[in-house]
Amino acid sequence: MIIVAVNGETHRVTAGVTVAGLLAALQVPTEGVAVAVDAAVVPRTSWDRVVVDGDEIEVLCAVPGG
């Protein structure tokens, strides 16, 4: 198990989990979502990136309207 922060909350996750796997485990919808790991945006094409212990992840969801 590793520890990561997602939107400021600590989570214990399985070592080797990818960004996509983390979103699935947290039941985050994948449409209209942007992800940053350690302040660097991770393009959807790179969501197979493995999350490592201590990563700080921000998940931003688009909100319709304005």
C-alpha positions in Angstrom: 0.0 0.0 0.0 1.0 3.6 -0.7 -0.3 6.9 0.6 -1.4 9.7 -1.8 -3.3 12.9 -1.3 -6.3 13.4 -3.6 -7.7 16.9 -3.4 -6.1 17.3 0.0 -7.4 14.1 1.5 -5.1 11.2 2.3 -5.9 7.8 0.6 -4.2 4.4 1.0 -4.1 2.7 -2.4 -2.5 -0.4 -3.9 1.0 0.1 -5.1 1.1 0.1 -8.9 -2.3 1.7 -9.4 -2.5 4.1 -12.4 -4.2 7.4 -12.5 -7.1 5.8 -14.3 -7.3 3.0 -11.8 -7.2 5.5 -8.9 -10.1 7.5 -10.4 -12.1 4.2 -10.9 -11.4 3.2 -7.3 -12.6 6.6 -6.0 -15.6 6.3 -8.3 -14.8 9.6 -10.0 -16.5 10.1 -13.4 -13.9 10.3 -16.2 -15.8 12.7 -18.5 -15.1 16.4 -17.9 -12.3 15.7 -15.6 -8.7 17.1 -15.5 -6.0 15.5 -13.3 -2.8 17.0 -12.0 -0.1 15.1 -10.2 2.4 17.1 -8.2 1.1 20.3 -9.9 1.7 18.9 -13.4 -1.3 18.3 -15.6 -1.6 14.6 -16.7 -3.2 14.4 -20.2 -5.9 11.7 -20.5 -3.5 9.9 -22.9 -1.1 9.5 -20.0 -3.6 8.2 -17.4 -1.8 4.9 -17.5 0.9 6.7 -15.4 1.6 4.8 -12.2 0.8 6.7 -9.0 3.7 6.6 -6.5 3.9 7.0 -2.7 3.5 10.7 -1.7 2.0 11.9 -4.9 -0.3 14.9 -4.5 -3.2 14.6 -7.0 -5.8 17.2 -7.9 -8.9 16.1 -9.7 -10.9 18.9 -11.2 -14.4 18.4 -12.6 -15.9 20.7 -15.1 -19.2 22.3 -14.0 -21.7 23.3 -16.7 -23.1 26.8 -16.6 -21.2 29.7 -15.5 
